[in-house]
């Protein structure tokens, strides 16, 4: 299934990404929300402790700020500045309800690099009275344009459900053709509430009640295998990179796609999927050698991406497709963009009672002084008497 894709080289200590969970509470309702903790913002001092612990446990290149709805935190810009002062890139996840131009300008001034807009048809939204395809795409476009106008990069985040697989197609098509949105994060639905109470950490292993079927809260077939075949059949796309699972298997819990797109003013978007080559592996090793960490967030740069396309073509990529992208990107008024699509398959409990999650879990956060997957953080029984500055050692 993943033949030809690049298994990312991160280890438990060198994962370049983590999540800072800054509050509970939200201003809308999502069908798949995993948050069950009381609605309240965390104090800035506690968030600083949690970020410092996250930075000690990982070699951070970027951090995603999540919630609840992070824009409800009264000190959000202070949180962004705290992360940026450590030389770490900032990604913000928001439902986009509270994003007036002046607030977006403040987020940009504080140092926010990338804003993921969590907008899908399975939310109760006041700005989406009719959750049909046309209305949803229009909302995506208007919100993405507003974030881009403030000078930040834009991503789209959705939850995909087994009874609405076509949502994946709509989101992929939008991001590929958008002049503003360059990232897509799709999380496959899992009813984490059915997992029951859990204990442990990523370092020590997480355990719960054994599941006879091996999958909890969703059909067994609703995995990244569905994503793989759907994108291959409908878009001709193959994964660029992947992560296995916490058991050390090659089961792809993360599927990552890299797409080159020439967004034209007067014609249809021209795009092609990239295949990994030795040039990407060399770049990652060099980046880590020079900066002491792996790259995670890479700012958009048409010139740099054009060089990557050429080197990729010479070192194992798709020569005709890459050169076609480079040639079209030189036309006046056309814009070359690197589009990155990521598909997550959430955690489940296996027959032995162990939680199986993404390999080394890049979407981990601090809870009770330990590093845990954010998707099950509210199901974990943690010792909150522990201060966040005392790490749970791997």
PyMOL commands that set and color helices and strands:
alter all, ss='L'
color gray80, all
select helices_A, chain A and resi 44-57+70-72+76-84+101-110+133-149+166-177+192-195+224-235+278-291+302-314+319-329+374-379
alter helices_A, ss='H'
color red, helices_A
select strands_A, chain A and resi 6-7+17-21+29-30+62-66+89-94+114-118+123-124+153-160+181-188+199-201+205-207+241-243+254-263+270-273+335-345+348-349+355-356+364-367+370-373
alter strands_A, ss='S'
color yellow, strands_A
deselect
rebuild
show_as cartoon
